[in-house]
């Protein structure tokens, strides 16, 4: 994680900058927190200023050194959005950031910016159900084809996916990786994917590596440091962290983000000032929340692994030396996070009985909030994927996905114990 360099020469950690970075109180009547700029449009000082702002916004000329896009219209830019993006950049050490109205808005806008008719998206399996639907039901209508490779197959699986495409390997424009995978926690080697992308890039069009980093959030994995071109978040999850806002974000270099920002402006997929303000509030406690949830998840995962009614636990903190996934984890992850998937003994009926018996843990989709949430991927978040494909991905009828929150771990374990007893 890159730190922000202060004028005195000492570096400051991102969590220390979440309260102030990118905001000058003197520009807002001395308010310690950024106001919510609920406005659709902004007043120009002069017509010449308005002309200059639009020249930059529409790419009619290059920005001058240290020149920023002036405030025009909240579909293009807004103070709350700009401050939020400045702060989000710090966690991943990114040059640029664009925030969106949802995680799917971020993914879809990025895909539309990077892909052209005839292109292929090579993606890890499994991916979130919404992403899968975009890849196989919407993008094909625009002449874009998707091909998958199993996250559990490692680098060899990715290399084999290129080989199986034959001459069509030259059409790969994007490698989309979800690591850890939703819901199985399977890991993909980002550096290996970036190396393959460079090998298959053409002079005029590089193969872009896009990483959905939602499961580990901006704290426990930094894909850009491992060669990814763009990192995507459903900011609804750990970044928002309170299950009260829907948002998304994309980060990367200025060059990679420029066309994504342009598409966002025209498609209108940016988040609003109220959403941006809520996310700024949440960033102040991001490290506290994510650290607490990660520590709690260790206790919960250990309990589940020892329970006789649990057949298998998918948890990064349980990876052992000698497992290829362990090697990837050691290289690219900074912590195991707070996501656990586990298979109960039995099938869908037993999984449903357990879910229905939960009291403290809430039966709901989403993840990364302060409260613990459990859901059934096969019939909920990934239900649009054919059953036979689910099984090939490791999404069995007995699989339950658990997002561990910040409750006392003993209480979470007690609730899981009584729910398992009710199976």
C-alpha beads as a LAMMPS data file, in Angstrom:
LAMMPS data file: protein, C-alpha beads

423 atoms
422 bonds

1 atom types
1 bond types

-500.0 500.0 xlo xhi
-500.0 500.0 ylo yhi
-500.0 500.0 zlo zhi

Masses

1 110.0

Atoms # bond

1 1 1 0.000 0.000 0.000
2 1 1 1.483 3.337 -1.003
3 1 1 1.549 6.068 1.585
4 1 1 0.889 9.736 0.966
5 1 1 4.028 11.888 1.117
6 1 1 3.723 14.939 3.373
7 1 1 5.608 18.179 2.822
8 1 1 7.759 17.548 5.908
9 1 1 9.006 14.336 4.326
10 1 1 7.227 11.873 6.598
11 1 1 4.710 9.485 5.121
12 1 1 1.132 9.308 6.354
13 1 1 -0.967 6.150 6.329
14 1 1 -4.196 6.120 4.305
15 1 1 -6.381 5.597 7.382
16 1 1 -4.991 8.847 8.815
17 1 1 -5.885 10.746 5.660
18 1 1 -9.481 9.544 5.344
19 1 1 -10.743 12.448 7.465
20 1 1 -9.111 15.258 5.512
21 1 1 -7.408 14.350 2.239
22 1 1 -8.612 16.273 -0.798
23 1 1 -10.752 18.707 1.198
24 1 1 -10.041 22.317 2.214
25 1 1 -12.381 23.516 5.017
26 1 1 -11.724 27.134 4.074
27 1 1 -13.529 26.607 0.783
28 1 1 -16.670 25.578 2.687
29 1 1 -17.050 28.137 5.492
30 1 1 -14.616 26.216 7.692
31 1 1 -16.827 23.094 7.918
32 1 1 -14.744 20.243 9.370
33 1 1 -16.545 17.778 7.109
34 1 1 -17.280 18.260 3.431
35 1 1 -20.827 19.520 2.862
36 1 1 -23.136 17.566 0.567
37 1 1 -23.077 19.454 -2.723
38 1 1 -26.633 18.706 -3.817
39 1 1 -26.578 20.641 -7.050
40 1 1 -27.012 19.663 -10.662
41 1 1 -25.009 22.517 -12.165
42 1 1 -22.295 25.030 -11.250
43 1 1 -21.985 28.757 -12.007
44 1 1 -19.080 29.906 -14.176
45 1 1 -17.273 33.108 -13.224
46 1 1 -17.060 34.091 -16.885
47 1 1 -18.063 32.751 -20.279
48 1 1 -14.382 32.276 -21.048
49 1 1 -14.048 30.029 -17.985
50 1 1 -17.020 27.957 -19.102
51 1 1 -15.493 27.558 -22.545
52 1 1 -12.188 26.455 -21.022
53 1 1 -13.876 23.901 -18.743
54 1 1 -15.777 22.343 -21.647
55 1 1 -12.656 22.185 -23.830
56 1 1 -11.051 19.929 -21.223
57 1 1 -14.231 17.970 -20.443
58 1 1 -14.860 17.078 -24.078
59 1 1 -11.218 16.488 -24.950
60 1 1 -11.005 19.424 -27.332
61 1 1 -7.566 20.218 -25.924
62 1 1 -5.075 18.695 -23.496
63 1 1 -5.070 19.835 -19.898
64 1 1 -2.329 22.280 -19.013
65 1 1 0.205 21.309 -16.318
66 1 1 -1.583 21.033 -12.925
67 1 1 -4.900 22.042 -14.540
68 1 1 -7.983 20.246 -13.228
69 1 1 -11.400 19.889 -14.787
70 1 1 -13.484 22.786 -13.504
71 1 1 -16.895 22.193 -12.001
72 1 1 -19.528 22.081 -14.753
73 1 1 -22.403 19.692 -14.083
74 1 1 -22.775 16.845 -11.586
75 1 1 -22.919 14.223 -14.343
76 1 1 -19.327 15.222 -15.146
77 1 1 -17.965 16.144 -11.735
78 1 1 -19.009 17.182 -8.249
79 1 1 -16.924 18.177 -5.189
80 1 1 -18.108 15.231 -3.088
81 1 1 -17.320 12.772 -5.871
82 1 1 -13.883 14.292 -6.470
83 1 1 -12.936 14.179 -2.780
84 1 1 -14.140 10.590 -2.499
85 1 1 -12.092 9.554 -5.541
86 1 1 -8.992 11.272 -4.151
87 1 1 -9.334 9.294 -0.924
88 1 1 -10.089 5.959 -2.567
89 1 1 -6.916 6.262 -4.651
90 1 1 -4.779 6.190 -1.512
91 1 1 -5.614 2.608 -0.522
92 1 1 -4.540 1.088 -3.862
93 1 1 -1.876 3.649 -4.733
94 1 1 -3.750 4.450 -7.940
95 1 1 -3.338 7.447 -10.215
96 1 1 -7.027 7.748 -10.979
97 1 1 -10.419 6.648 -9.702
98 1 1 -13.992 6.789 -10.973
99 1 1 -16.972 6.081 -8.717
100 1 1 -20.293 4.699 -9.913
101 1 1 -23.898 4.235 -8.844
102 1 1 -23.332 0.499 -8.266
103 1 1 -20.726 -2.211 -8.578
104 1 1 -22.433 -3.528 -11.705
105 1 1 -22.432 -0.009 -13.175
106 1 1 -18.663 0.044 -12.617
107 1 1 -18.172 -3.371 -14.242
108 1 1 -20.502 -2.717 -17.192
109 1 1 -19.079 0.741 -17.928
110 1 1 -15.517 -0.604 -17.777
111 1 1 -16.388 -3.454 -20.151
112 1 1 -18.063 -1.119 -22.624
113 1 1 -15.047 1.190 -22.542
114 1 1 -12.524 -1.606 -23.130
115 1 1 -14.356 -3.902 -25.562
116 1 1 -15.325 -3.726 -29.225
117 1 1 -17.469 -6.056 -31.413
118 1 1 -15.536 -9.239 -32.141
119 1 1 -13.544 -9.112 -28.874
120 1 1 -13.328 -11.890 -26.305
121 1 1 -13.411 -11.552 -22.512
122 1 1 -11.474 -14.304 -20.780
123 1 1 -12.733 -14.559 -17.205
124 1 1 -12.169 -16.566 -14.061
125 1 1 -14.865 -18.982 -12.878
126 1 1 -16.921 -18.495 -10.807
127 1 1 -17.838 -14.832 -10.908
128 1 1 -20.692 -12.953 -9.285
129 1 1 -24.049 -13.812 -10.869
130 1 1 -24.618 -10.289 -12.187
131 1 1 -21.219 -10.307 -13.883
132 1 1 -21.940 -13.728 -15.369
133 1 1 -25.245 -12.432 -16.761
134 1 1 -23.486 -9.422 -18.310
135 1 1 -20.865 -11.664 -19.907
136 1 1 -23.245 -14.256 -21.350
137 1 1 -26.544 -12.484 -21.925
138 1 1 -25.830 -8.802 -22.619
139 1 1 -22.360 -8.415 -24.131
140 1 1 -23.003 -11.079 -26.816
141 1 1 -25.724 -8.777 -28.171
142 1 1 -22.889 -6.340 -28.952
143 1 1 -20.710 -8.961 -30.621
144 1 1 -18.553 -9.694 -27.574
145 1 1 -17.852 -13.287 -26.575
146 1 1 -16.934 -14.668 -23.129
147 1 1 -14.796 -17.689 -22.246
148 1 1 -14.076 -18.928 -18.745
149 1 1 -11.264 -20.649 -16.869
150 1 1 -11.483 -22.160 -13.384
151 1 1 -9.862 -20.120 -10.639
152 1 1 -8.939 -23.400 -8.942
153 1 1 -6.932 -24.522 -12.004
154 1 1 -4.293 -21.864 -11.384
155 1 1 -2.026 -20.363 -14.030
156 1 1 -2.130 -23.581 -16.036
157 1 1 -5.880 -23.168 -16.383
158 1 1 -5.497 -19.651 -17.726
159 1 1 -2.794 -20.728 -20.171
160 1 1 -4.966 -23.632 -21.299
161 1 1 -7.887 -21.238 -21.880
162 1 1 -5.728 -19.247 -24.308
163 1 1 -4.621 -22.454 -26.050
164 1 1 -8.189 -23.696 -26.428
165 1 1 -9.150 -20.471 -28.169
166 1 1 -6.646 -21.240 -30.928
167 1 1 -6.474 -18.443 -33.482
168 1 1 -9.222 -16.624 -31.576
169 1 1 -6.729 -15.991 -28.743
170 1 1 -5.750 -12.893 -30.713
171 1 1 -9.253 -11.545 -30.065
172 1 1 -8.891 -11.505 -26.279
173 1 1 -9.129 -7.882 -25.161
174 1 1 -9.850 -8.248 -21.440
175 1 1 -8.916 -10.783 -18.767
176 1 1 -11.503 -10.302 -16.038
177 1 1 -10.506 -11.823 -12.707
178 1 1 -12.577 -12.139 -9.585
179 1 1 -10.133 -13.009 -6.832
180 1 1 -11.034 -14.272 -4.314
181 1 1 -13.895 -15.749 -6.298
182 1 1 -17.489 -15.241 -5.234
183 1 1 -18.574 -17.463 -3.497
184 1 1 -15.821 -20.128 -3.365
185 1 1 -12.853 -17.939 -2.290
186 1 1 -10.771 -19.382 -5.148
187 1 1 -7.654 -17.328 -5.902
188 1 1 -6.218 -16.309 -9.276
189 1 1 -2.571 -15.293 -9.672
190 1 1 -2.818 -11.653 -10.782
191 1 1 0.857 -11.349 -11.737
192 1 1 0.652 -14.469 -13.906
193 1 1 -2.472 -13.116 -15.626
194 1 1 -0.711 -9.791 -16.249
195 1 1 2.275 -11.608 -17.781
196 1 1 0.015 -13.565 -20.126
197 1 1 -1.835 -10.370 -21.036
198 1 1 1.435 -8.731 -22.077
199 1 1 2.387 -11.780 -24.137
200 1 1 -0.911 -11.667 -26.041
201 1 1 -1.133 -7.903 -26.421
202 1 1 -1.000 -6.356 -29.836
203 1 1 0.824 -3.148 -30.533
204 1 1 -2.312 -1.131 -31.117
205 1 1 -4.481 -2.796 -28.428
206 1 1 -3.126 -4.186 -25.174
207 1 1 -4.960 -6.972 -23.363
208 1 1 -6.275 -5.391 -20.171
209 1 1 -6.336 -7.203 -16.825
210 1 1 -9.308 -6.167 -14.712
211 1 1 -9.597 -7.450 -11.135
212 1 1 -12.792 -7.456 -9.115
213 1 1 -11.304 -6.999 -5.623
214 1 1 -14.615 -6.788 -3.755
215 1 1 -14.105 -9.852 -1.524
216 1 1 -10.845 -8.607 0.050
217 1 1 -11.568 -4.900 -0.335
218 1 1 -8.912 -2.186 -0.564
219 1 1 -7.200 -3.363 2.632
220 1 1 -6.190 -6.982 2.112
221 1 1 -5.190 -7.039 -1.586
222 1 1 -3.793 -4.448 -4.010
223 1 1 -4.125 -5.787 -7.566
224 1 1 -2.450 -2.807 -9.251
225 1 1 0.794 -3.676 -7.469
226 1 1 0.701 -7.100 -9.130
227 1 1 0.227 -5.839 -12.688
228 1 1 -3.525 -5.365 -13.025
229 1 1 -4.633 -2.511 -15.283
230 1 1 -7.807 -1.777 -13.333
231 1 1 -9.286 -2.780 -9.994
232 1 1 -13.037 -2.791 -9.449
233 1 1 -15.048 -2.660 -6.235
234 1 1 -18.641 -2.981 -5.356
235 1 1 -18.322 -0.068 -2.934
236 1 1 -21.625 -1.211 -1.485
237 1 1 -19.643 -3.825 0.407
238 1 1 -16.617 -3.105 2.635
239 1 1 -16.074 0.464 1.433
240 1 1 -19.647 1.470 2.291
241 1 1 -19.740 -1.093 5.051
242 1 1 -23.108 -0.284 6.634
243 1 1 -25.573 -1.881 4.180
244 1 1 -27.135 1.503 3.501
245 1 1 -25.645 2.592 0.167
246 1 1 -25.203 1.161 -3.353
247 1 1 -22.053 2.209 -5.222
248 1 1 -19.050 1.038 -7.244
249 1 1 -15.526 2.171 -8.060
250 1 1 -12.807 1.587 -10.669
251 1 1 -9.149 2.489 -10.121
252 1 1 -6.051 2.442 -12.296
253 1 1 -3.739 4.690 -14.269
254 1 1 -4.861 7.955 -15.821
255 1 1 -4.578 6.390 -19.283
256 1 1 -6.735 3.375 -18.390
257 1 1 -9.351 5.432 -16.554
258 1 1 -9.739 8.160 -19.213
259 1 1 -12.049 6.188 -21.584
260 1 1 -13.924 4.722 -18.591
261 1 1 -14.596 8.224 -17.282
262 1 1 -15.772 9.320 -20.739
263 1 1 -18.200 6.408 -20.936
264 1 1 -19.406 7.160 -17.416
265 1 1 -20.181 10.746 -18.397
266 1 1 -22.165 9.756 -21.481
267 1 1 -23.904 6.742 -19.919
268 1 1 -24.653 8.647 -16.729
269 1 1 -23.492 5.829 -14.442
270 1 1 -21.702 7.971 -11.852
271 1 1 -22.842 8.031 -8.237
272 1 1 -24.531 11.093 -6.765
273 1 1 -23.210 13.524 -4.121
274 1 1 -25.234 11.973 -1.292
275 1 1 -23.814 8.534 -2.063
276 1 1 -20.303 9.999 -2.285
277 1 1 -20.734 11.727 1.077
278 1 1 -21.900 8.500 2.723
279 1 1 -18.878 6.661 1.344
280 1 1 -16.541 9.375 2.638
281 1 1 -18.066 8.869 6.074
282 1 1 -17.504 5.127 5.810
283 1 1 -13.876 5.441 4.705
284 1 1 -13.010 6.943 8.080
285 1 1 -13.663 3.579 9.762
286 1 1 -12.725 1.246 6.894
287 1 1 -9.595 -0.177 8.519
288 1 1 -11.271 -0.533 11.923
289 1 1 -14.266 -2.378 10.474
290 1 1 -12.359 -4.632 8.108
291 1 1 -9.754 -5.537 10.739
292 1 1 -12.406 -6.380 13.332
293 1 1 -14.393 -8.506 10.866
294 1 1 -11.255 -10.327 9.710
295 1 1 -10.300 -11.219 13.292
296 1 1 -13.835 -12.442 14.008
297 1 1 -13.869 -14.560 10.854
298 1 1 -10.895 -16.596 12.059
299 1 1 -12.830 -17.757 15.150
300 1 1 -15.932 -18.494 13.075
301 1 1 -14.023 -20.441 10.409
302 1 1 -12.256 -22.553 13.049
303 1 1 -15.607 -23.358 14.667
304 1 1 -17.163 -24.388 11.347
305 1 1 -14.175 -26.525 10.382
306 1 1 -14.583 -28.569 13.582
307 1 1 -18.375 -28.952 13.397
308 1 1 -19.661 -32.432 12.484
309 1 1 -22.502 -31.023 10.348
310 1 1 -20.102 -29.009 8.169
311 1 1 -18.508 -30.963 5.333
312 1 1 -16.111 -28.370 3.937
313 1 1 -14.998 -24.795 4.681
314 1 1 -13.647 -22.378 2.046
315 1 1 -11.611 -19.801 3.987
316 1 1 -8.315 -18.212 2.947
317 1 1 -6.954 -18.365 6.476
318 1 1 -7.113 -22.166 6.389
319 1 1 -4.940 -22.598 3.287
320 1 1 -1.975 -24.861 4.019
321 1 1 1.592 -24.889 2.754
322 1 1 1.896 -27.060 -0.335
323 1 1 -1.485 -25.998 -1.694
324 1 1 -1.016 -23.956 -4.919
325 1 1 -3.666 -21.572 -3.610
326 1 1 -1.540 -21.015 -0.496
327 1 1 1.385 -19.881 -2.631
328 1 1 -0.808 -17.331 -4.413
329 1 1 -2.253 -16.174 -1.089
330 1 1 1.213 -15.585 0.354
331 1 1 2.311 -13.563 -2.665
332 1 1 -0.658 -11.297 -3.247
333 1 1 -2.909 -11.149 -0.165
334 1 1 -2.275 -9.191 3.018
335 1 1 -4.946 -10.953 5.064
336 1 1 -7.680 -13.601 4.742
337 1 1 -10.575 -11.143 4.947
338 1 1 -13.932 -11.984 6.473
339 1 1 -15.675 -14.061 3.803
340 1 1 -16.332 -17.742 4.450
341 1 1 -18.198 -20.291 2.361
342 1 1 -19.030 -23.696 3.784
343 1 1 -20.915 -26.821 2.777
344 1 1 -23.239 -28.423 5.284
345 1 1 -23.761 -32.174 5.412
346 1 1 -26.705 -32.846 3.132
347 1 1 -28.022 -30.613 0.361
348 1 1 -30.354 -27.704 -0.305
349 1 1 -32.973 -28.789 2.249
350 1 1 -30.399 -28.948 5.040
351 1 1 -28.836 -25.647 3.994
352 1 1 -32.258 -24.000 4.000
353 1 1 -33.093 -25.391 7.445
354 1 1 -29.909 -23.900 8.817
355 1 1 -30.441 -20.539 7.144
356 1 1 -34.039 -20.372 8.358
357 1 1 -32.919 -20.991 11.944
358 1 1 -30.446 -18.083 12.081
359 1 1 -31.276 -15.279 14.497
360 1 1 -28.286 -12.947 15.005
361 1 1 -26.835 -13.623 11.554
362 1 1 -29.227 -12.200 8.974
363 1 1 -30.443 -14.170 5.966
364 1 1 -29.677 -11.660 3.222
365 1 1 -27.460 -11.200 0.184
366 1 1 -24.598 -8.676 0.012
367 1 1 -21.493 -8.706 2.178
368 1 1 -18.924 -6.515 3.895
369 1 1 -21.360 -4.797 6.266
370 1 1 -21.050 -4.396 9.997
371 1 1 -23.618 -7.163 10.477
372 1 1 -23.028 -10.815 9.643
373 1 1 -24.982 -12.034 6.607
374 1 1 -25.605 -15.506 5.208
375 1 1 -27.119 -16.598 1.891
376 1 1 -27.499 -19.571 -0.437
377 1 1 -25.506 -18.829 -3.633
378 1 1 -27.054 -21.614 -5.712
379 1 1 -30.584 -20.232 -5.435
380 1 1 -29.831 -16.583 -4.729
381 1 1 -26.784 -14.590 -5.908
382 1 1 -25.782 -17.144 -8.561
383 1 1 -29.227 -18.522 -9.421
384 1 1 -29.080 -17.277 -13.044
385 1 1 -26.220 -19.732 -13.700
386 1 1 -27.281 -23.166 -14.936
387 1 1 -27.164 -25.842 -12.213
388 1 1 -24.663 -27.992 -14.101
389 1 1 -22.381 -24.962 -14.469
390 1 1 -22.794 -24.158 -10.782
391 1 1 -21.658 -27.640 -9.844
392 1 1 -18.609 -27.349 -12.106
393 1 1 -17.752 -24.090 -10.344
394 1 1 -18.016 -25.647 -6.894
395 1 1 -21.360 -24.034 -6.079
396 1 1 -23.170 -27.028 -4.599
397 1 1 -26.716 -27.142 -3.185
398 1 1 -25.175 -27.453 0.294
399 1 1 -23.014 -24.325 -0.034
400 1 1 -23.680 -21.320 2.211
401 1 1 -21.862 -17.990 1.911
402 1 1 -21.169 -16.138 5.150
403 1 1 -19.992 -12.544 5.523
404 1 1 -18.705 -12.129 9.078
405 1 1 -19.411 -8.759 10.668
406 1 1 -18.205 -6.920 13.765
407 1 1 -20.452 -8.602 16.337
408 1 1 -18.717 -10.425 19.195
409 1 1 -17.467 -13.682 17.635
410 1 1 -18.819 -15.766 20.514
411 1 1 -22.337 -14.536 19.723
412 1 1 -21.936 -15.243 16.012
413 1 1 -20.652 -18.749 16.748
414 1 1 -23.491 -19.421 19.212
415 1 1 -26.043 -18.475 16.536
416 1 1 -24.393 -20.671 13.929
417 1 1 -24.259 -23.538 16.425
418 1 1 -27.967 -23.428 17.197
419 1 1 -28.800 -23.085 13.491
420 1 1 -26.686 -26.138 12.649
421 1 1 -28.411 -28.053 15.430
422 1 1 -31.755 -27.213 13.790
423 1 1 -30.797 -28.920 10.515

Bonds

1 1 1 2
2 1 2 3
3 1 3 4
4 1 4 5
5 1 5 6
6 1 6 7
7 1 7 8
8 1 8 9
9 1 9 10
10 1 10 11
11 1 11 12
12 1 12 13
13 1 13 14
14 1 14 15
15 1 15 16
16 1 16 17
17 1 17 18
18 1 18 19
19 1 19 20
20 1 20 21
21 1 21 22
22 1 22 23
23 1 23 24
24 1 24 25
25 1 25 26
26 1 26 27
27 1 27 28
28 1 28 29
29 1 29 30
30 1 30 31
31 1 31 32
32 1 32 33
33 1 33 34
34 1 34 35
35 1 35 36
36 1 36 37
37 1 37 38
38 1 38 39
39 1 39 40
40 1 40 41
41 1 41 42
42 1 42 43
43 1 43 44
44 1 44 45
45 1 45 46
46 1 46 47
47 1 47 48
48 1 48 49
49 1 49 50
50 1 50 51
51 1 51 52
52 1 52 53
53 1 53 54
54 1 54 55
55 1 55 56
56 1 56 57
57 1 57 58
58 1 58 59
59 1 59 60
60 1 60 61
61 1 61 62
62 1 62 63
63 1 63 64
64 1 64 65
65 1 65 66
66 1 66 67
67 1 67 68
68 1 68 69
69 1 69 70
70 1 70 71
71 1 71 72
72 1 72 73
73 1 73 74
74 1 74 75
75 1 75 76
76 1 76 77
77 1 77 78
78 1 78 79
79 1 79 80
80 1 80 81
81 1 81 82
82 1 82 83
83 1 83 84
84 1 84 85
85 1 85 86
86 1 86 87
87 1 87 88
88 1 88 89
89 1 89 90
90 1 90 91
91 1 91 92
92 1 92 93
93 1 93 94
94 1 94 95
95 1 95 96
96 1 96 97
97 1 97 98
98 1 98 99
99 1 99 100
100 1 100 101
101 1 101 102
102 1 102 103
103 1 103 104
104 1 104 105
105 1 105 106
106 1 106 107
107 1 107 108
108 1 108 109
109 1 109 110
110 1 110 111
111 1 111 112
112 1 112 113
113 1 113 114
114 1 114 115
115 1 115 116
116 1 116 117
117 1 117 118
118 1 118 119
119 1 119 120
120 1 120 121
121 1 121 122
122 1 122 123
123 1 123 124
124 1 124 125
125 1 125 126
126 1 126 127
127 1 127 128
128 1 128 129
129 1 129 130
130 1 130 131
131 1 131 132
132 1 132 133
133 1 133 134
134 1 134 135
135 1 135 136
136 1 136 137
137 1 137 138
138 1 138 139
139 1 139 140
140 1 140 141
141 1 141 142
142 1 142 143
143 1 143 144
144 1 144 145
145 1 145 146
146 1 146 147
147 1 147 148
148 1 148 149
149 1 149 150
150 1 150 151
151 1 151 152
152 1 152 153
153 1 153 154
154 1 154 155
155 1 155 156
156 1 156 157
157 1 157 158
158 1 158 159
159 1 159 160
160 1 160 161
161 1 161 162
162 1 162 163
163 1 163 164
164 1 164 165
165 1 165 166
166 1 166 167
167 1 167 168
168 1 168 169
169 1 169 170
170 1 170 171
171 1 171 172
172 1 172 173
173 1 173 174
174 1 174 175
175 1 175 176
176 1 176 177
177 1 177 178
178 1 178 179
179 1 179 180
180 1 180 181
181 1 181 182
182 1 182 183
183 1 183 184
184 1 184 185
185 1 185 186
186 1 186 187
187 1 187 188
188 1 188 189
189 1 189 190
190 1 190 191
191 1 191 192
192 1 192 193
193 1 193 194
194 1 194 195
195 1 195 196
196 1 196 197
197 1 197 198
198 1 198 199
199 1 199 200
200 1 200 201
201 1 201 202
202 1 202 203
203 1 203 204
204 1 204 205
205 1 205 206
206 1 206 207
207 1 207 208
208 1 208 209
209 1 209 210
210 1 210 211
211 1 211 212
212 1 212 213
213 1 213 214
214 1 214 215
215 1 215 216
216 1 216 217
217 1 217 218
218 1 218 219
219 1 219 220
220 1 220 221
221 1 221 222
222 1 222 223
223 1 223 224
224 1 224 225
225 1 225 226
226 1 226 227
227 1 227 228
228 1 228 229
229 1 229 230
230 1 230 231
231 1 231 232
232 1 232 233
233 1 233 234
234 1 234 235
235 1 235 236
236 1 236 237
237 1 237 238
238 1 238 239
239 1 239 240
240 1 240 241
241 1 241 242
242 1 242 243
243 1 243 244
244 1 244 245
245 1 245 246
246 1 246 247
247 1 247 248
248 1 248 249
249 1 249 250
250 1 250 251
251 1 251 252
252 1 252 253
253 1 253 254
254 1 254 255
255 1 255 256
256 1 256 257
257 1 257 258
258 1 258 259
259 1 259 260
260 1 260 261
261 1 261 262
262 1 262 263
263 1 263 264
264 1 264 265
265 1 265 266
266 1 266 267
267 1 267 268
268 1 268 269
269 1 269 270
270 1 270 271
271 1 271 272
272 1 272 273
273 1 273 274
274 1 274 275
275 1 275 276
276 1 276 277
277 1 277 278
278 1 278 279
279 1 279 280
280 1 280 281
281 1 281 282
282 1 282 283
283 1 283 284
284 1 284 285
285 1 285 286
286 1 286 287
287 1 287 288
288 1 288 289
289 1 289 290
290 1 290 291
291 1 291 292
292 1 292 293
293 1 293 294
294 1 294 295
295 1 295 296
296 1 296 297
297 1 297 298
298 1 298 299
299 1 299 300
300 1 300 301
301 1 301 302
302 1 302 303
303 1 303 304
304 1 304 305
305 1 305 306
306 1 306 307
307 1 307 308
308 1 308 309
309 1 309 310
310 1 310 311
311 1 311 312
312 1 312 313
313 1 313 314
314 1 314 315
315 1 315 316
316 1 316 317
317 1 317 318
318 1 318 319
319 1 319 320
320 1 320 321
321 1 321 322
322 1 322 323
323 1 323 324
324 1 324 325
325 1 325 326
326 1 326 327
327 1 327 328
328 1 328 329
329 1 329 330
330 1 330 331
331 1 331 332
332 1 332 333
333 1 333 334
334 1 334 335
335 1 335 336
336 1 336 337
337 1 337 338
338 1 338 339
339 1 339 340
340 1 340 341
341 1 341 342
342 1 342 343
343 1 343 344
344 1 344 345
345 1 345 346
346 1 346 347
347 1 347 348
348 1 348 349
349 1 349 350
350 1 350 351
351 1 351 352
352 1 352 353
353 1 353 354
354 1 354 355
355 1 355 356
356 1 356 357
357 1 357 358
358 1 358 359
359 1 359 360
360 1 360 361
361 1 361 362
362 1 362 363
363 1 363 364
364 1 364 365
365 1 365 366
366 1 366 367
367 1 367 368
368 1 368 369
369 1 369 370
370 1 370 371
371 1 371 372
372 1 372 373
373 1 373 374
374 1 374 375
375 1 375 376
376 1 376 377
377 1 377 378
378 1 378 379
379 1 379 380
380 1 380 381
381 1 381 382
382 1 382 383
383 1 383 384
384 1 384 385
385 1 385 386
386 1 386 387
387 1 387 388
388 1 388 389
389 1 389 390
390 1 390 391
391 1 391 392
392 1 392 393
393 1 393 394
394 1 394 395
395 1 395 396
396 1 396 397
397 1 397 398
398 1 398 399
399 1 399 400
400 1 400 401
401 1 401 402
402 1 402 403
403 1 403 404
404 1 404 405
405 1 405 406
406 1 406 407
407 1 407 408
408 1 408 409
409 1 409 410
410 1 410 411
411 1 411 412
412 1 412 413
413 1 413 414
414 1 414 415
415 1 415 416
416 1 416 417
417 1 417 418
418 1 418 419
419 1 419 420
420 1 420 421
421 1 421 422
422 1 422 423
